[in-house]
C-alpha cells in the first residue's frame, strides 16, 4: 500500500526544489459550514491556538473570539464573510490555555452547489509574525531594487530566479536573459565554472563563501577584462533545508587595478633600493655591468645585456662622440646559460661595432630610452641591413624590447638592453621608467669605477715615479727592495725608500710612510724624498735632518704626518747610526741566523712637532742584514701586531738565500693577495762574512 503524503508536505517539497519561499509564515486553515460551525481544522491551527480537531470541530467559530462573553463581533465577521464580500483584518482569539492571540485573518465564502448557502474558508496567521515578514520583505525589496551591489537569487540547480538592476547593469543583460539559466550559460566569458563550484560548496555545507573573484568579460564591457568580488550565502526553509543561494557581486576592477599598480610600484621601489645596494659596490667595471644585468632578470626582463664603450672598457676616456658610429664591449649578460635568447646574443667580452646609421647608434645618440613594445618582423626590418641578430630573436619568443643608455656627467658610457619573452605582456611606460632609473644608477657606478681606475693608475704612476729608479749602493753594501701598491685607490699612500751614497764611503738607508692616501700623499712623499736626497748629501747629522724634514712639512698648506726611519752605515766597520720617527722598528739578522728587532727610541712622526729626536749607535757584524719596512707589511685587519712581528722574525730566521728571494718570501707569506695598504721593503747586507758561502 502506497503511503499517503499530506498535501502540505507535497507543496512544501515542490517549493523547496524550485527554490521558492513557501513555509516562511505558518498559516492556519479552517472552514465553517453555512451556519458557522467549524468543519475543518488543520495542524497549523492546532499549533497556533492549542485546540486539537476533536476539541474544536462542531463548535461555532464565534466561540474563538471572546469566548463566554459578547459573541457579537465574531458573528458579525462571519456573517460578513458569508455574504460573499470576504473579510480581511486583525482579530483577537483566545488560546486554549486562556491567553489572547492576535491574528491576521483572511476569510472568503465558498458557495455550496447543492444548497446555495455559503461555507467560509478562513486563513489565519500570527499577526506579529506577519508584520515581521512584511517588514523584512519591504527591507529586502528596497535593498534588492536600489542596492549598488549586484544581487542574484538562484535555486538549488543554480538557475537564476531573480536578479536586481545593479546586476543587470554589471552583466549587460536584462533579468529575462538570466531567469531559468545557469551562469555558465549566461556569461561564458567569465570563470563561471569556478563560481558554480563555490555555490555548490555553499549548498552542501551551509558555510558562506566570501570574496571569491570572478573575472572576465561581459556584454556590459566586451572589450576588456573586469574583476568582481563575489559572496554566496545559502537560503534555508524553516526546517533548515537548502532552497537556494543568494549571490552578491561588487565590481572591484578599479580597486584591483590600483592594487596591482601599487604593488608594481612597491616592487619597483624595492628593485631600485636593491640596485642602490648591489650595483657598483665593488668599483669594478665588469662586475658593475654584470650586477645590472643580474638585477634586471627576471624582475624586469627575461634577458638583459650591458654594453660599455670599448674605449672605456680598455681603460681610456669615453671618446669624442657617436657621429662616426660606436664600438661597444659586452660586459654584462643575464642569464648566463639556459636561455635561447642568450644563445643568440654576443658573448661576454665581445666588441660590437655599429655604424652611425644603425638603430643602436641612433638610440644612444638620442640619449633617452628606446622601446619597441611589440617586436615583429616590421619592427626589426630597419636593423636587418646591419645585423641579422634581431630577426633571430622572433622565433625564440622575444616579443618586446627596450634599451636604456648609460649616461653619467653628460657622457654616454654604454647601453643596457632588455628582452621579454614571458606572457606577462609587453614592456610599458612604467617599465621604461624603471629601466631608465636602473641604467642611471649603473651609469654613475660605471663612471665612478672609471674615475677610480684612472685615479688609481695616476696615484700608482706618481708613486712609482718618485721612487728611486736605479739604486747604486756604495761598495760593501748589497741591497734589494720592493714596492707593492694597495689594491684600493683610497689606500695608496706615500710609502717610499731610498739608498744614498754619502761622503767617506758611507751610505744612508731610509724608508718612510706619509700618513694619508691617494695622490696627495704620493705628492708629499715625493717632496720629502727630494728633501732627504738634498739634505743627506750635506752630511747632516740624523737629528738635524729630521728637524729639516719637520720644516718641510710645516710649509705645506694642509698639515701632513709621516713616519721615517734613517740609518747611516759605514760598510767597512759595520757602524750604524739609526734615527726613528714613529716608524716600525728595523730588524737585523746576523750571519748565524740570529734575528732581533732593534730596540730604538720610537720617536714621534714627522709633522707632530716639538720632538727632540735621538740617534742610536749599532754595530753590524760583516754579512749581517738590516731589514726596513713600512707598516703595510706587518699590519693586517683582525691580527695582533705582536703576532705579525713574531711571524716576520720567524721568516727572517730561515736559512739564508739571496736578498731578492728574501723580499719575495716576506711579501708572499705576510701579505694577502689583495693588500690593504701599500708596502715598501728595503733589505741591505752590510760587509762580507768570510765564513758565509755566497747565496745561491
KETIDO-46289 format. One line per 3 residues: their letters; for each residue x, y, z of C-alpha. Coordinates in Angstrom, 1 decimal, decimal comma. Example, Ala and Ser with C-alpha at 12.3 -4.5 7.8 and 13.67 -1.06 7.14 Angstrom:
residues 2
AS = 12,3/-4,5/7,8 | 13,7/-1,1/7,1
END
This chain:
residues 696
XXX = 0,0/0,0/0,0 | 1,4/3,3/-1,0 | 1,9/5,8/1,8
XXX = -0,3/8,9/1,5 | 1,7/12,1/1,8 | -0,1/15,2/3,1
XXX = -0,8/17,9/0,6 | 1,1/20,5/2,7 | 4,2/18,4/2,5
XXX = 3,9/17,9/-1,2 | 3,5/21,7/-1,7 | 6,4/22,4/0,6
XXX = 8,8/19,9/-1,1 | 7,9/21,3/-4,5 | 8,5/24,8/-3,4
XXX = 11,9/23,9/-1,9 | 13,0/22,1/-5,1 | 12,0/25,2/-7,1
XXX = 13,8/27,5/-4,8 | 10,5/29,0/-3,6 | 9,6/30,8/-0,4
XXX = 6,6/28,8/0,9 | 6,7/28,0/4,6 | 8,2/31,3/5,7
XXX = 4,9/32,1/7,5 | 2,9/29,3/9,2 | -0,8/29,8/8,1
XXX = -3,7/28,1/9,8 | -6,5/26,8/7,6 | -10,1/26,2/8,8
XXX = -13,5/26,1/7,3 | -17,1/26,5/8,6 | -20,4/25,4/7,3
XXX = -23,2/27,8/6,3 | -24,2/28,1/9,9 | -20,8/29,0/11,2
XXX = -19,9/25,6/12,6 | -16,2/24,7/12,3 | -15,9/21,7/9,9
XXX = -12,1/21,8/9,1 | -9,2/22,4/11,4 | -5,6/21,8/10,2
XXX = -2,3/21,2/12,1 | -1,1/24,8/12,0 | -4,4/25,9/13,5
XXX = -3,9/23,5/16,3 | -0,3/24,8/16,8 | -1,5/28,3/16,7
XXX = -4,4/28,1/19,2 | -3,8/24,8/21,1 | -7,1/23,0/20,2
XXX = -7,0/19,6/18,7 | -9,5/18,9/15,9 | -11,9/16,8/18,2
XXX = -12,0/19,7/20,7 | -13,0/22,4/18,1 | -14,8/20,8/15,2
XXX = -18,5/21,3/15,6 | -18,2/24,4/17,7 | -19,2/27,8/16,3
XXX = -16,4/30,0/15,1 | -17,5/32,9/17,2 | -16,5/30,9/20,3
XXX = -12,9/31,5/19,4 | -13,4/35,3/19,8 | -14,1/36,4/23,3
XXX = -15,4/33,1/24,5 | -18,0/33,2/27,3 | -18,6/37,0/26,6
XXX = -20,1/39,0/23,9 | -20,1/37,0/20,8 | -21,5/39,7/18,5
XXX = -18,1/40,6/17,0 | -17,4/37,0/15,9 | -20,9/36,6/14,4
XXX = -20,6/39,9/12,6 | -17,4/38,9/10,9 | -18,7/35,5/10,0
XXX = -22,0/37,0/8,6 | -20,0/39,5/6,5 | -17,9/36,6/5,0
XXX = -21,0/34,6/4,3 | -22,5/37,4/2,3 | -19,8/37,0/-0,3
XXX = -17,7/40,1/0,3 | -15,0/38,4/2,3 | -13,2/39,7/5,4
XXX = -9,5/40,6/6,0 | -8,4/42,1/9,2 | -6,9/41,6/12,7
XXX = -8,8/40,0/15,5 | -8,0/38,7/19,0 | -8,6/35,0/19,6
XXX = -8,1/33,0/22,7 | -5,7/30,2/23,1 | -6,8/27,0/24,8
XXX = -4,8/27,9/27,9 | -6,6/31,2/28,2 | -4,2/33,8/26,8
XXX = -5,1/36,1/23,9 | -3,5/35,6/20,4 | -3,6/38,4/17,9
XXX = -4,4/37,0/14,5 | -4,5/38,3/10,9 | -7,3/36,6/9,1
XXX = -8,5/36,2/5,5 | -12,0/34,8/5,2 | -13,9/34,2/2,0
XXX = -17,2/32,4/1,1 | -17,3/29,1/-0,7 | -20,7/28,7/-2,3
XXX = -22,4/25,4/-2,0 | -23,7/24,0/-5,2 | -26,4/21,9/-3,5
XXX = -27,9/24,2/-1,0 | -27,0/27,7/-2,3 | -25,7/28,6/1,2
XXX = -22,0/29,5/1,6 | -19,4/27,9/3,6 | -16,5/30,0/4,7
XXX = -12,8/29,3/4,2 | -10,6/31,1/6,7 | -6,8/31,6/6,7
XXX = -5,2/32,8/9,9 | -1,6/33,7/10,9 | 0,1/35,2/13,9
XXX = -0,2/38,9/13,4 | 3,2/39,7/14,9 | 4,9/37,2/12,6
XXX = 3,0/38,5/9,6 | 4,1/42,1/10,4 | 7,7/41,0/10,8
XXX = 7,7/39,2/7,5 | 6,1/42,2/5,7 | 8,7/44,5/7,3
XXX = 11,5/42,1/6,2 | 10,1/41,9/2,8 | 9,9/45,7/2,5
XXX = 13,6/46,0/3,5 | 14,5/43,2/1,2 | 12,6/44,8/-1,7
XXX = 14,3/48,1/-1,1 | 17,7/46,6/-0,8 | 17,2/44,4/-3,8
XXX = 15,9/47,2/-6,1 | 18,2/50,1/-5,0 | 21,5/48,4/-3,9
XXX = 24,5/49,3/-6,0 | 25,7/45,7/-5,2 | 24,7/43,1/-7,7
XXX = 22,3/40,6/-6,2 | 21,0/37,3/-7,6 | 18,8/34,6/-6,2
XXX = 19,5/31,1/-7,6 | 17,7/27,8/-7,0 | 19,3/24,6/-5,9
XXX = 20,1/23,8/-9,5 | 22,0/27,1/-9,7 | 19,4/28,6/-12,1
XXX = 18,7/32,3/-11,8 | 15,4/33,1/-10,1 | 15,8/36,8/-9,8
XXX = 18,5/39,5/-10,4 | 18,5/43,1/-9,3 | 19,0/46,1/-11,6
XXX = 22,6/46,5/-10,4 | 23,5/43,0/-11,6 | 21,7/43,6/-14,9
XXX = 24,0/46,6/-15,4 | 27,1/44,6/-14,4 | 26,3/41,8/-16,8
XXX = 24,9/43,9/-19,6 | 21,8/41,6/-19,8 | 18,2/42,1/-18,7
XXX = 16,7/39,9/-16,0 | 14,7/37,9/-18,6 | 18,1/36,7/-20,1
XXX = 19,0/35,3/-16,7 | 15,9/33,6/-15,4 | 15,9/29,8/-15,6
XXX = 19,5/29,7/-16,9 | 22,8/29,0/-15,2 | 25,8/31,3/-15,0
XXX = 27,8/29,2/-17,5 | 25,0/29,7/-20,0 | 24,6/33,4/-19,4
XXX = 28,2/34,5/-19,2 | 30,5/32,1/-20,9 | 33,5/34,5/-20,9
XXX = 33,9/34,6/-17,2 | 35,3/31,9/-14,9 | 31,7/30,6/-14,4
XXX = 32,8/27,0/-13,5 | 34,8/28,3/-10,5 | 31,9/30,3/-9,3
XXX = 29,4/27,4/-9,6 | 31,8/25,2/-7,7 | 31,8/27,8/-4,9
XXX = 27,9/27,9/-4,9 | 27,7/24,1/-4,8 | 30,0/24,2/-1,8
XXX = 27,7/26,7/-0,1 | 24,7/24,5/-0,8 | 26,4/21,4/0,6
XXX = 28,0/22,8/3,7 | 25,9/25,9/4,6 | 29,1/27,9/5,1
XXX = 29,2/31,2/3,3 | 31,9/31,8/0,7 | 33,2/35,4/0,7
XXX = 35,3/37,4/-1,7 | 35,6/34,7/-4,4 | 36,9/36,5/-7,5
XXX = 35,0/36,4/-10,8 | 36,9/37,7/-13,8 | 36,4/38,0/-17,5
XXX = 34,3/39,9/-20,0 | 30,6/40,6/-20,1 | 28,3/42,2/-22,6
XXX = 28,4/45,3/-20,5 | 32,1/45,8/-21,4 | 33,1/43,2/-24,0
XXX = 36,4/44,8/-24,9 | 38,3/44,4/-21,6 | 38,5/42,1/-18,6
XXX = 36,9/43,1/-15,3 | 37,1/41,7/-11,8 | 34,2/41,2/-9,3
XXX = 34,3/40,2/-5,7 | 31,5/37,6/-5,1 | 30,0/36,3/-1,9
XXX = 27,5/33,4/-1,7 | 25,1/32,5/1,2 | 22,7/29,5/1,4
XXX = 19,0/30,2/1,9 | 17,1/27,7/4,0 | 13,5/26,9/4,8
XXX = 12,3/26,8/8,5 | 13,4/23,2/8,6 | 17,0/24,1/7,8
XXX = 16,9/22,6/4,3 | 18,6/24,5/1,4 | 16,2/26,1/-1,0
XXX = 18,7/28,3/-3,0 | 21,7/30,7/-2,9 | 21,9/34,4/-2,7
XXX = 24,8/35,8/-4,6 | 26,2/39,4/-4,1 | 28,7/40,9/-6,5
XXX = 30,8/44,0/-6,3 | 32,8/45,3/-9,3 | 36,4/45,8/-8,0
XXX = 38,1/46,3/-11,3 | 39,4/49,8/-10,5 | 40,4/48,8/-7,0
XXX = 42,2/45,7/-8,3 | 44,0/47,9/-10,9 | 45,0/50,3/-8,2
XXX = 46,2/47,5/-6,1 | 48,2/46,0/-8,9 | 49,7/49,4/-9,7
XXX = 50,6/50,0/-6,1 | 52,1/46,5/-5,9 | 54,1/47,1/-9,1
XXX = 55,2/50,5/-7,6 | 56,3/48,7/-4,4 | 58,3/46,2/-6,5
XXX = 59,9/49,0/-8,5 | 60,9/50,8/-5,3 | 62,3/47,5/-3,8
XXX = 64,2/46,9/-7,0 | 65,7/50,4/-7,0 | 66,6/50,0/-3,4
XXX = 68,3/46,7/-4,1 | 70,1/48,4/-7,1 | 71,4/51,0/-4,7
XXX = 72,9/48,3/-2,6 | 74,1/45,8/-5,2 | 75,3/47,9/-8,2
XXX = 78,7/49,5/-8,0 | 79,8/48,4/-4,6 | 83,0/46,9/-6,0
XXX = 84,1/49,8/-8,2 | 85,0/47,2/-10,8 | 83,7/48,0/-14,3
XXX = 82,9/44,4/-15,4 | 81,3/43,5/-12,1 | 79,2/46,6/-12,1
XXX = 77,9/45,9/-15,6 | 77,1/42,2/-14,7 | 75,3/43,4/-11,5
XXX = 72,9/45,5/-13,6 | 72,1/42,5/-15,9 | 71,6/40,2/-12,9
XXX = 69,3/42,6/-11,2 | 67,1/43,1/-14,2 | 66,5/39,4/-14,7
XXX = 63,9/38,2/-14,0 | 62,3/41,1/-12,1 | 62,2/43,4/-15,1
XXX = 63,1/41,3/-18,2 | 63,7/37,7/-19,2 | 67,1/38,5/-20,7
XXX = 69,4/41,6/-20,5 | 72,8/42,7/-21,8 | 75,0/45,6/-20,7
XXX = 77,5/47,1/-23,2 | 80,1/49,7/-22,4 | 82,1/51,8/-24,8
XXX = 85,1/49,8/-26,0 | 87,4/52,7/-25,2 | 86,1/52,9/-21,7
XXX = 86,4/49,2/-21,2 | 90,0/49,4/-22,4 | 90,9/51,9/-19,7
XXX = 90,8/55,1/-21,9 | 88,5/58,1/-21,9 | 85,0/57,6/-23,4
XXX = 85,9/59,2/-26,8 | 84,8/62,1/-29,0 | 81,2/61,1/-29,6
XXX = 78,9/58,8/-31,7 | 79,0/60,7/-35,0 | 81,2/58,0/-36,7
XXX = 79,5/55,0/-35,1 | 80,1/53,2/-31,9 | 82,1/50,2/-30,6
XXX = 80,7/48,6/-27,5 | 82,1/45,8/-25,4 | 79,7/43,4/-23,8
XXX = 80,5/43,3/-20,1 | 77,1/42,1/-18,6 | 74,7/39,4/-19,7
XXX = 71,9/37,6/-17,9 | 71,0/34,8/-17,6 | 74,4/33,4/-18,5
XXX = 73,0/30,0/-19,5 | 69,7/28,2/-20,1 | 68,1/30,7/-22,4
XXX = 67,6/30,5/-26,1 | 67,7/34,3/-26,3 | 71,1/34,5/-24,6
XXX = 72,4/31,8/-27,0 | 71,7/34,2/-29,9 | 73,3/37,3/-28,4
XXX = 77,0/38,0/-28,5 | 79,0/36,6/-25,6 | 80,7/38,5/-22,8
XXX = 83,9/40,3/-23,8 | 82,9/40,6/-27,4 | 83,3/44,0/-29,1
XXX = 80,3/45,0/-31,2 | 80,7/47,7/-33,8 | 77,7/49,7/-35,1
XXX = 77,9/52,2/-37,9 | 76,5/55,7/-37,5 | 73,1/54,8/-39,1
XXX = 72,5/51,7/-37,1 | 69,5/51,7/-34,7 | 71,8/51,0/-31,8
XXX = 73,9/54,1/-32,5 | 70,8/56,3/-33,1 | 69,3/55,2/-29,8
XXX = 72,5/56,1/-28,0 | 72,7/59,4/-29,7 | 69,1/60,2/-28,7
XXX = 70,2/59,9/-25,0 | 66,8/58,5/-23,9 | 65,3/55,1/-23,5
XXX = 64,1/53,3/-26,7 | 61,1/51,0/-26,7 | 59,6/48,5/-29,2
XXX = 56,6/47,3/-27,2 | 55,6/44,8/-29,9 | 58,6/43,3/-31,6
XXX = 57,7/41,9/-35,1 | 59,2/41,5/-38,5 | 58,4/45,0/-39,5
XXX = 60,0/46,4/-36,3 | 63,3/44,6/-36,9 | 63,5/45,3/-40,6
XXX = 65,4/48,6/-40,1 | 68,2/46,7/-38,4 | 68,4/43,9/-40,9
XXX = 70,9/45,6/-43,1 | 73,3/46,0/-40,2 | 72,9/42,7/-38,4
XXX = 70,7/39,6/-38,5 | 70,5/39,2/-34,7 | 67,2/41,0/-34,2
XXX = 65,4/38,8/-36,8 | 66,7/35,7/-34,9 | 65,0/36,8/-31,7
XXX = 61,5/36,5/-33,0 | 61,5/32,6/-33,4 | 62,7/32,2/-29,8
XXX = 59,8/34,2/-28,4 | 61,1/37,7/-27,9 | 58,0/39,9/-28,2
XXX = 59,1/43,2/-26,5 | 62,4/45,1/-26,5 | 63,8/48,2/-24,9
XXX = 67,1/50,0/-24,5 | 68,3/52,4/-21,8 | 71,5/54,5/-22,4
XXX = 74,1/54,6/-19,6 | 74,7/58,3/-19,1 | 76,8/60,0/-16,4
XXX = 78,0/63,6/-16,2 | 76,6/64,1/-19,7 | 78,8/61,3/-21,1
XXX = 77,3/58,3/-22,9 | 79,1/55,4/-21,4 | 77,1/52,5/-23,0
XXX = 73,7/50,9/-23,1 | 71,6/48,3/-21,3 | 69,2/46,2/-23,4
XXX = 66,2/44,3/-22,1 | 64,2/41,4/-23,8 | 60,9/40,0/-22,8
XXX = 59,6/36,5/-23,7 | 57,2/35,7/-20,9 | 53,5/36,0/-21,4
XXX = 53,1/38,8/-18,9 | 52,7/41,4/-21,7 | 54,9/43,9/-23,4
XXX = 57,1/46,5/-21,8 | 55,1/49,6/-20,9 | 55,8/53,1/-19,8
XXX = 56,4/52,1/-16,2 | 59,0/49,5/-17,3 | 60,8/52,1/-19,5
XXX = 60,9/54,5/-16,5 | 62,3/51,7/-14,3 | 64,9/50,7/-16,8
XXX = 66,0/54,3/-17,2 | 66,4/54,6/-13,4 | 68,4/51,4/-13,1
XXX = 70,6/52,5/-16,1 | 71,2/55,9/-14,4 | 72,3/54,2/-11,2
XXX = 74,5/51,8/-13,1 | 76,0/54,6/-15,2 | 77,0/56,5/-12,1
XXX = 78,7/53,4/-10,7 | 80,4/52,7/-14,0 | 81,6/56,2/-14,2
XXX = 82,8/56,0/-10,6 | 84,7/52,8/-11,5 | 86,2/54,6/-14,5
XXX = 87,4/57,5/-12,3 | 88,5/55,2/-9,6 | 90,8/53,3/-12,0
XXX = 92,0/56,5/-13,5 | 92,9/57,9/-10,1 | 94,3/54,6/-9,0
XXX = 96,6/54,4/-12,0 | 97,6/58,1/-11,6 | 98,5/57,6/-7,9
XXX = 100,4/54,4/-8,7 | 102,3/56,1/-11,6 | 103,1/59,1/-9,4
XXX = 104,1/56,9/-6,5 | 106,4/54,8/-8,7 | 107,9/57,8/-10,5
XXX = 109,1/59,2/-7,2 | 110,7/56,0/-6,0 | 114,3/55,6/-6,9
XXX = 114,6/54,1/-10,3 | 118,2/53,0/-10,0 | 119,8/52,3/-6,6
XXX = 123,6/52,1/-6,6 | 124,8/51,4/-3,1 | 128,5/52,0/-2,2
XXX = 130,9/49,1/-2,1 | 130,4/46,8/0,8 | 126,6/47,0/0,8
XXX = 124,2/44,9/-1,2 | 120,5/45,9/-1,3 | 117,2/44,5/-2,5
XXX = 113,9/46,4/-2,4 | 110,2/46,0/-3,2 | 107,2/48,3/-3,5
XXX = 103,7/46,9/-3,6 | 100,7/49,3/-4,1 | 97,5/48,8/-2,3
XXX = 94,5/47,3/-4,1 | 92,3/50,3/-3,3 | 92,9/53,8/-4,6
XXX = 91,9/55,1/-1,1 | 94,7/53,1/0,4 | 97,5/54,1/-1,9
XXX = 99,7/56,3/0,3 | 103,2/57,8/0,5 | 105,5/54,8/1,2
XXX = 109,0/55,2/-0,2 | 112,6/54,0/0,4 | 116,0/55,1/-0,9
XXX = 119,7/54,3/-0,7 | 122,1/57,3/-0,9 | 125,9/57,4/-1,2
XXX = 127,4/59,7/1,4 | 131,0/61,1/1,7 | 133,6/58,8/3,1
XXX = 132,2/55,7/1,6 | 129,2/55,6/3,9 | 125,6/55,0/2,8
XXX = 122,2/56,3/4,0 | 119,4/53,8/4,0 | 115,9/55,3/4,6
XXX = 112,3/54,3/4,5 | 109,2/56,4/5,2 | 105,4/56,5/5,1
XXX = 103,3/59,6/4,6 | 100,1/59,2/6,5 | 97,2/59,7/4,1
XXX = 96,1/58,2/0,9 | 95,8/58,9/-2,8 | 97,6/61,4/-5,0
XXX = 98,0/63,9/-2,2 | 100,0/61,5/0,0 | 102,1/60,4/-3,0
XXX = 102,9/64,1/-3,8 | 104,0/64,8/-0,3 | 106,1/61,6/-0,3
XXX = 107,9/62,9/-3,5 | 108,6/66,2/-1,8 | 110,1/64,5/1,3
XXX = 112,1/62,2/-0,8 | 113,6/65,1/-2,7 | 114,4/66,9/0,5
XXX = 116,1/63,9/2,0 | 118,3/63,4/-1,0 | 119,4/67,1/-0,9
XXX = 119,9/67,2/2,9 | 121,7/63,8/3,1 | 124,4/64,9/0,7
XXX = 125,2/67,8/3,1 | 126,2/65,1/5,5 | 123,9/66,5/8,2
XXX = 123,6/64,6/11,5 | 120,4/62,4/11,5 | 118,8/64,6/14,2
XXX = 119,4/67,8/12,2 | 118,0/66,1/9,1 | 114,8/65,2/11,0
XXX = 114,2/68,8/12,0 | 114,7/70,0/8,4 | 112,1/67,5/7,3
XXX = 109,8/68,8/10,0 | 110,2/72,3/8,5 | 109,3/70,9/5,0
XXX = 106,0/69,5/6,3 | 105,3/72,8/8,1 | 105,5/74,6/4,7
XXX = 102,5/72,6/3,4 | 99,1/74,3/3,2 | 97,5/71,2/4,6
XXX = 99,1/69,5/7,6 | 100,6/66,1/6,9 | 102,3/63,5/9,1
XXX = 104,9/60,9/8,1 | 106,8/58,1/9,8 | 110,5/57,9/9,0
XXX = 113,5/55,6/9,6 | 117,0/56,9/8,8 | 120,2/54,8/9,0
XXX = 123,8/55,9/8,2 | 126,1/52,9/7,7 | 129,9/52,6/7,3
XXX = 130,3/49,3/5,4 | 133,9/48,9/6,4 | 133,3/49,0/10,2
XXX = 129,7/48,0/10,3 | 129,0/51,0/12,4 | 125,4/52,1/12,0
XXX = 123,6/55,2/13,4 | 119,8/54,9/13,3 | 117,1/57,5/14,0
XXX = 113,5/56,6/14,3 | 110,4/58,9/13,9 | 107,4/56,8/14,8
XXX = 108,3/54,1/12,3 | 108,1/50,4/12,8 | 111,4/49,1/14,3
XXX = 114,0/47,6/11,8 | 115,2/44,0/12,2 | 118,8/42,7/12,0
XXX = 119,9/39,1/11,0 | 123,4/38,1/11,9 | 125,3/35,5/9,8
XXX = 124,5/32,8/12,3 | 120,8/33,4/11,8 | 120,0/35,3/14,9
XXX = 117,1/37,7/14,4 | 116,1/40,6/16,6 | 114,0/43,7/16,3
XXX = 116,2/46,7/17,3 | 115,1/48,4/20,5 | 115,3/52,0/19,4
XXX = 113,6/55,1/20,9 | 110,3/55,2/18,9 | 110,2/59,0/18,4
XXX = 107,1/60,7/17,1 | 106,1/61,0/13,4 | 107,4/64,0/11,4
XXX = 104,9/66,8/11,4 | 103,8/66,4/15,0 | 106,4/69,0/16,1
XXX = 108,1/69,7/19,4 | 110,1/66,4/19,4 | 113,8/66,0/20,1
XXX = 114,9/63,0/18,1 | 117,7/60,7/19,3 | 120,2/58,6/17,4
XXX = 121,2/55,0/18,4 | 124,5/53,5/17,5 | 124,6/49,9/16,4
XXX = 127,5/47,7/15,1 | 126,6/45,1/12,5 | 129,0/42,2/12,0
XXX = 130,1/41,5/8,4 | 127,4/39,8/6,4 | 124,5/41,0/8,7
XXX = 121,2/42,0/7,2 | 119,3/45,2/8,0 | 115,6/44,9/7,2
XXX = 113,5/48,1/7,0 | 109,8/48,1/6,1 | 106,6/50,1/6,3
XXX = 103,6/49,1/8,4 | 101,7/47,6/5,5 | 104,0/44,5/5,7
XXX = 103,2/43,7/9,3 | 99,7/45,2/10,0 | 96,6/43,4/9,0
XXX = 92,9/43,7/9,9 | 91,9/41,4/12,7 | 95,5/40,4/13,5
XXX = 97,6/41,3/16,6 | 100,7/43,3/15,7 | 103,0/41,4/18,1
XXX = 102,0/38,1/16,4 | 102,7/39,6/13,0 | 106,1/40,8/14,1
XXX = 106,9/37,4/15,5 | 106,0/35,9/12,1 | 108,4/38,4/10,5
XXX = 111,3/37,3/12,7 | 110,4/33,7/12,1 | 110,7/34,1/8,3
XXX = 113,9/36,1/8,7 | 115,4/33,2/10,7 | 115,1/30,7/7,8
XXX = 118,2/29,6/6,0 | 119,8/32,4/4,0 | 119,0/32,9/0,4
XXX = 119,5/35,8/-2,0 | 118,1/39,2/-0,9 | 115,6/39,2/-3,8
XXX = 114,4/35,8/-2,7 | 114,1/37,0/0,9 | 112,0/40,1/-0,2
XXX = 109,7/37,9/-2,2 | 109,3/35,4/0,6 | 108,4/38,1/3,1
XXX = 105,7/39,6/0,9 | 104,3/36,2/-0,2 | 103,9/35,0/3,4
XXX = 102,9/38,2/5,2 | 100,7/40,0/2,6 | 97,4/38,6/1,3
XXX = 96,5/38,6/-2,4 | 94,8/42,0/-2,0 | 96,9/44,4/0,1
XXX = 95,0/46,7/2,4 | 97,9/49,2/2,4 | 100,9/49,9/0,2
XXX = 104,1/48,3/1,2 | 107,8/49,4/1,0 | 110,6/46,9/1,8
XXX = 114,3/47,5/1,9 | 116,9/44,8/2,8 | 120,6/45,5/3,0
XXX = 123,6/43,1/3,6 | 126,4/45,0/5,2 | 130,1/44,0/4,6
XXX = 131,0/40,4/3,9 | 131,5/37,3/6,2 | 134,3/35,1/5,0
XXX = 132,6/32,1/6,7 | 129,3/32,6/4,9 | 129,0/31,0/1,5
XXX = 127,7/33,2/-1,3 | 123,9/33,0/-1,7 | 122,6/30,6/-4,3
END
